[in-house]
């Protein structure tokens, strides 16, 4: 019963994010930092107006791809929550492999955009972009994972 209630509560927590794509990322970032993600990135990079004009379209394209991966992550987490405590080896394997695949896609996407940003606004700015994006992504992931039980965690209480 405890698992069912937890699954329902967790699903209610994540369900709105599916309708709003990765608005959970934005909400979490705003709750932690009190700013929009775009504003944080812009403030951190502190680009000249000329460099900002080169960077903005690259960042916009990056955000489209990043949000799709974030949406898939949330879907994977929601599936984990729904099968928590009842998943068999096959389901656990599928969810874990999907998570690994999403991590790989995310890393490849970041490498692609690092190269684009580097070409547009230089290595130092690209490295700063890489740093802030990784920091924000890890902050969001940790915030979400802090609210999800590990396999068998609730069974051991």
C-alpha positions, 0 to 999 in steps of 0.5 A: 500500500505504501508503494502505491501511495508513493507511486501516485504521489510521485506521478502527480509530482511529475505529471504536469512536467509532461504537459509542459515539457521540461518546465520542471527543470525551469521550476527547479532552477528558479526555486534554487537560484531565483532566476530563469535559466536563460538569464543565469546562463547569460549572466554567467557568460557575460558576453559582449553584444556581438558575441551574444548575437552569435551565441543566442541562436546556438543556445536556442537550438541547444535548448530545443534538443536539451528539453527533448532529452529532459522530457524523455528522462522524466518519462523514464522516471515516471515509468520507474515510479509506476513500476516501483516495487513490482518491476521484474528484471526485464523492466529494471534492465530496460529502465536502466539501459534507457537511462544510460542511453539518455546520458549518452545522448546528453553527452553527445549533444553537449559535445556538439554544442560545445564545438558550435559555441567554441567556433562562434564565441571562443574556447573560454566562453564555450568552456564556461557554457559547458560548465554552467550547463553541466552544473544546472543539469546536475542540480536539476537531476539531484533535486529530482533524484532526491525525491525518488526511492532507490530500488528496494529502499521502501521494502527495507523500512 
